[in-house]
Structures are given as C-alpha cells and as structure tokens.
Amino acid sequence: MSLALSVLATEAEVVNELPLPPIVFGLIALTVFVSVALVFWSFRDVANRHADKAEQYAREHEGSNH
C-alpha cells in the first residue's frame, strides 16, 4: 500500500508550464470577444434597411404558395 501512495505522491509533483503567461490568454480571449462583438454590431438593423424591398417583394408574391 505504501508503494501505491509513493507513486501517487510522485505523480502529483509533475507540473506542466503554460506556454504563455496567464494574462496573455485573457487578453487573447478579450480580443476575440471584442472582434466578434464588432462583427455582430456591424450587422445591426440590416433587415430594416431593406424594408421597402421586402414590402415590394411581399406585394408581388402575395398570391404564390411557396
């Protein structure tokens, strides 16, 4: 039993270093989230920009059953 405990104790000492400091991972995540937010922000209100075209299309295809 003590052999199993000594093996577990030596395995617990293994430390894997991060390739970058932890703050860099946070900055990368923040950059990704801001980039995605800017993309979503750029497409805001797109449907309302073409409301007149949508109304015209609806009037032209009012009788069709698609």
Secondary structure, 3 states (H helix, E strand, C coil): CHHHHHHHHHHHCCCCCCCCCHHHHHHHHHHHHHHHHHHHHHCCCHHHHCHHHHHHHHHHCCCCCC
